[in-house]
Amino acid sequence: MRYFMELAYRGARYHGWQTQPGEITVQSAIEDALTKILRRQVKITGAGRTDTGVNASMMVAHLDLMDGDPRPDIIVRGVNAIVGRDISVYGITPVADDAHARFDATSRTYHYYTHRIKSPFIYPLSWQAPPALDYEAMNRAAALLPGVDDFTSFAKLHSDAKTNICRVSRAEWLDAGDGRMVFVITADRFLRNMVRAVTGTLVDVGRGKLTIDDFAAVIAAHDRCAAGTSMPPDPLFLHSIQYPYYNSVRPPRLWAY
């Protein structure tokens, strides 16, 4: 029987989500824990792939359980006991046998957190922004993104993506209070490094290095070298994933910490 597993993680210790030979990843850590609990090889399929150091306040993965396996709540407790403090499994929920955590997702939302006032408590999960950063200009530039199809300018070079076409439905900076701002971006899919590259280029707009027309020209260039530097991964969170038939067992929050 197929189940959706909902979880969260801090990415600093991991080489991204997806299992890779010789690397410690979130997926491999969870699969190793499941294999110990179920005493057989277990594979899970995630809703997407986060890059090295990127966090998730909500990730969904599917797995198949067999008759005779422990109850889902027992599996949740067992995985949480094994994987350590950087990964939290919130629940395992039965779904249709043909449900697919990746292909059935209709959208994903990422948050990138920033703050203006130096704080020893939210670093490194939030980026300390320059005091004079122009968020209004950054929002005007971000408003161009929902009309874009080809995100080659913000895609990691030499990746294995078959297409750089993405449909962005939302891209905006929100005021979270106390000098904090969060960049919220929603799309049907994301490319490797895409959100961090988009954010870095928007920061160049906010610093006055690029105009809105310059930002539009970066998009049209279809050239990663035309865009800005990628932002640090620690303040980036996969925040939520939408399905037509599945609701999160844990409601997303504006701030993930």
Buried (B, 14 or more C-beta within 10 A) or exposed (E): EBBBBBBBBBBBBBBBBBBEEEEEBBBBBBBBBBEEBBEEEBEBBBBBBBBBBBBBBBBBBBBEBEEEBEEBEEBBBBBBEBBEEBBBBBBBBEBEEEBBBBEBBEBBBBBBBBBBEEEEEBEEBBBBBEEEBBBEBBBBBBEBBBEBEBBBBBBBEEEEBEEBBBEBEEBBBBEBEEBBBBBBBBBBBBBBBBBBBBBBBBBBBBBEEBEBEBBBEBBEEEEBEBBBEBBBBBBBBBBBBBBEEBEBBEEBEEBBE
